[in-house]
Amino acid sequence: MSEYVLGSDPEEIARLDRQAAALAGASEALLRMSGIGPGMRVLDLGTGLGHVAFQVADMVGPEGSVVGVDREAASLAVAESRRTTDTVRFLAGEVRTVRFEEPFDAIVCRLLLMHLPDAVEVLRHHRDNLRPGGLMVVLDADNGSARAEPEVELVRQVNDWIEAAFRGAGADPRIGARLIPVLREAGYADVTAIGLQGYIAPGDPPGAALFTSVLRTLAPTIVANGIATEEEMGLDTLDERLRNEIEAARAVLLPPTIAGAWGRLRS
């Protein structure tokens, strides 16, 4: 796994909660389109705080079950503290190596592959955790579509810093655009993909905070890699400056596309 640069401190947990709320609608639509439904037994890779695991648990119902796996103890502790049903359980594990005796009907992951330089190999490994004909469902980001319309220079600059920080840590912030070839190379058949992107009018929440909150988390990486200095980013005034420029341009913000792709394990 590449260096995971987003951390798990309280501020980052709060940011992840806001992000999950923003992604909930798109995630549910993509998961339902993929075929996740009642009675299924599902594995959630890189479960983090459990947002997707809990969402999938609602979709599979009381006759189904979800296992969430993550290597970050702090995140798993938060997920476990929020668990209210026995149909969900969380396990510590490395997504590259974890194996289960009983195969799953489906495996899901969200915003995981972007952090995996060996994403194809990881997806190939999990063929052993799927039943024949089972679903592999991947949701990930395509940051290449993120922008303001009309263009706002500061939005472009912030997004460039974010992309450079992810790439400097070995992550791929545009992997969402390549999910079809990734799944096919990993050996899955009948691969389908679609992307969903939001539109945020000037002044609407969460607006600029979607960009600036990620930048704040990545700021140490940005400085350490020589991408920008603290003075260039100007984090103390960035939120206000970004809001003002967006509203002055009457620009609509387009956050990164959430791409969903799914394929089946050949019987």
C-alpha positions in Angstrom: 0.0 0.0 0.0 1.2 3.5 -0.7 1.6 5.9 2.3 -1.9 6.7 3.5 -1.6 10.4 3.9 -5.1 11.3 5.2 -4.6 10.0 8.7 -7.2 9.2 11.4 -7.0 12.1 14.0 -10.3 13.7 15.2 -10.3 16.4 12.6 -9.8 13.9 9.8 -12.6 11.7 11.3 -14.9 14.7 11.1 -13.9 15.4 7.5 -14.5 11.7 6.6 -17.9 11.9 8.1 -18.7 15.0 6.1 -17.3 13.3 3.0 -19.4 10.2 3.6 -22.5 12.2 3.9 -21.8 14.0 0.6 -21.1 10.6 -1.1 -24.0 8.7 0.4 -26.5 9.3 -2.4 -24.1 8.5 -5.2 -22.7 5.5 -3.4 -26.2 4.0 -2.8 -27.2 4.5 -6.4 -24.0 2.8 -7.7 -24.2 -0.1 -5.2 -27.8 -0.8 -6.1 -27.0 -0.6 -9.9 -24.3 -3.1 -9.3 -26.7 -5.6 -7.9 -26.2 -5.4 -4.1 -29.4 -6.4 -2.5 -31.3 -8.3 0.2 -29.8 -11.5 1.7 -26.3 -11.0 0.3 -23.1 -11.7 2.3 -20.7 -8.8 1.5 -17.1 -8.0 2.3 -16.1 -4.3 2.6 -12.4 -3.7 1.9 -10.7 -0.7 3.5 -13.9 -0.1 5.6 -12.4 2.8 7.6 -15.1 4.3 9.8 -17.6 1.8 8.5 -19.7 4.2 6.4 -20.0 1.9 3.4 -20.4 -1.2 5.6 -23.4 0.3 7.4 -24.9 1.5 4.1 -24.6 -2.0 2.6 -26.0 -3.5 5.7 -29.2 -1.5 5.2 -29.3 -2.8 1.6 -28.8 -6.5 2.3 -31.2 -6.4 5.3 -31.5 -8.7 8.3 -31.0 -11.8 6.2 -27.7 -10.5 4.8 -24.4 -9.7 6.5 -21.4 -7.4 6.1 -17.7 -7.8 7.1 -15.6 -4.7 7.1 -11.8 -5.1 7.0 -9.2 -2.3 7.6 -5.6 -2.1 8.8 -6.1 1.1 10.8 -6.9 0.3 14.4 -8.1 3.8 15.2 -10.6 3.8 12.4 -11.9 0.3 13.3 -12.4 1.4 16.9 -14.6 4.3 15.7 -16.5 1.9 13.4 -17.1 -0.6 16.1 -18.3 2.1 18.5 -21.0 3.0 15.9 -22.1 -0.5 15.2 -25.7 -1.2 16.2 -26.4 -4.5 14.6 -25.0 -8.0 14.6 -25.3 -8.2 10.8 -22.1 -6.1 10.6 -18.7 -7.0 12.1 -15.3 -5.4 11.7 -11.9 -7.1 11.5 -8.4 -5.9 11.4 -6.6 -7.0 8.3 -4.4 -6.1 5.3 -6.4 -6.0 2.1 -3.6 -7.6 0.2 -3.5 -10.8 2.2 -6.8 -11.3 4.1 -8.6 -14.6 3.3 -11.8 -16.1 4.4 -12.9 -19.7 4.5 -16.5 -19.0 3.4 -16.7 -17.0 0.1 -18.8 -13.8 -0.2 -21.6 -13.0 -2.6 -20.0 -9.6 -3.2 -17.0 -7.5 -2.3 -17.1 -3.7 -2.2 -14.6 -1.0 -1.7 -14.8 2.8 -1.8 -11.9 5.2 -2.3 -9.4 2.4 -1.7 -7.9 1.6 -5.0 -6.5 5.1 -5.4 -4.1 4.2 -2.5 -3.0 0.9 -4.0 -0.2 1.0 -6.6 -0.9 -2.8 -7.1 -4.7 -2.4 -7.4 -4.9 -5.1 -10.0 -3.1 -7.6 -7.9 -5.2 -6.8 -4.9 -8.5 -7.3 -6.8 -7.1 -10.5 -8.3 -6.2 -11.8 -4.8 -9.9 -11.3 -3.7 -11.2 -13.6 -6.4 -10.5 -16.3 -3.8 -12.9 -14.6 -1.4 -15.8 -14.5 -3.9 -18.2 -17.3 -4.8 -18.4 -18.3 -8.5 -20.5 -15.6 -10.2 -20.0 -13.2 -7.3 -19.7 -9.4 -7.6 -16.7 -7.2 -7.3 -17.9 -3.6 -6.8 -15.4 -0.7 -6.8 -16.2 2.9 -6.1 -13.4 5.4 -6.6 -12.5 9.0 -7.5 -11.8 10.6 -10.8 -10.3 13.9 -9.8 -9.7 14.9 -13.4 -13.3 16.1 -13.6 -13.1 18.4 -10.6 -13.3 22.1 -11.4 -15.3 25.3 -11.2 -17.5 26.4 -14.1 -16.6 29.0 -15.2 -13.0 28.5 -14.2 -11.8 30.0 -10.9 -8.0 30.1 -10.7 -7.8 29.4 -7.0 -10.0 26.3 -7.3 -7.7 25.0 -10.1 -4.6 25.8 -7.9 -6.0 24.0 -4.8 -7.0 21.0 -6.9 -3.6 20.9 -8.5 -2.0 20.9 -5.0 -4.3 18.1 -3.9 -3.5 15.9 -7.0 0.2 16.5 -6.6 0.1 15.5 -2.9 -1.7 12.3 -3.7 0.7 11.4 -6.5 3.7 12.2 -4.3 2.5 9.7 -1.8 2.0 7.0 -4.5 -1.7 7.4 -4.9 -3.7 7.8 -8.1 -6.5 10.5 -7.7 -7.8 9.7 -11.2 -8.1 5.9 -11.0 -11.9 6.2 -11.3 -11.5 6.8 -15.0 -9.7 3.5 -15.4 -11.8 1.1 -13.4 -12.9 -1.0 -16.4 -9.4 -2.0 -17.5 -8.4 -2.5 -13.9 -11.2 -4.9 -13.2 -10.8 -6.7 -16.5 -7.0 -7.2 -16.0 -7.8 -8.6 -12.5 -9.9 -11.3 -14.2 -13.5 -10.1 -13.8 -16.1 -10.5 -16.5 -19.1 -8.4 -17.7 -17.5 -5.2 -16.3 -19.8 -2.1 -16.3 -18.9 1.4 -15.1 -20.6 4.7 -14.6 -19.7 7.9 -12.9 -21.8 10.3 -10.9 -20.8 13.9 -10.3 -22.4 16.6 -8.1 -22.9 20.3 -8.9 -22.7 22.9 -6.1 -24.0 26.3 -6.7 -22.1 29.4 -5.4 -22.8 29.8 -1.7 -24.3 26.4 -1.2 -22.9 24.1 1.5 -20.5 22.3 1.6 -19.0 24.2 -1.4 -15.4 25.3 -1.1 -14.9 23.2 2.1 -14.9 20.0 0.0 -11.6 21.2 -1.5 -10.1 23.1 1.4 -10.7 20.4 4.0 -8.7 17.8 1.9 -6.0 20.4 1.3 -5.6 21.0 5.1 -5.2 17.3 5.7 -2.6 17.0 3.0 -0.8 20.2 3.9 2.1 18.5 5.7 2.7 16.2 2.7 2.5 19.2 0.3 5.1 21.1 2.2 7.3 18.1 2.8 7.3 17.3 -1.0 8.1 20.8 -2.0 4.8 21.2 -3.8 3.9 24.5 -2.1 4.8 26.4 1.0 2.5 27.2 3.9 2.7 30.9 2.8 1.6 29.9 -0.8 -1.3 27.9 0.5 -2.4 30.6 3.0 -4.6 28.1 5.0 -5.6 30.7 7.5 -7.6 32.7 4.9 -8.1 30.0 2.2 -11.7 29.2 2.9 -12.7 32.9 2.8 -10.7 33.6 -0.3 -12.0 30.6 -2.1 -15.7 31.4 -1.2 -15.2 35.0 -2.3 -13.7 34.0 -5.7 -16.4 31.4 -6.4 -19.2 33.8 -5.6 -17.6 36.7 -7.5 -17.4 34.4 -10.6 -20.9 33.0 -9.9 -19.2 29.7 -10.5 -20.6 26.2 -10.0 -18.3 23.8 -8.2 -17.9 20.2 -9.6 -16.3 17.9 -7.0 -14.5 14.8 -8.2 -16.6 12.2 -10.0 -17.4 9.1 -8.0 -17.0 6.3 -10.5 -18.5 2.9 -9.9 -17.5 -0.3 -11.7 -18.5 -3.9 -11.2 -17.8 -7.2 -12.7 -18.4 -10.9 -11.9 -16.2 -13.8 -11.1 -16.4 -16.3 -13.9 -18.2 -19.4 -12.8 
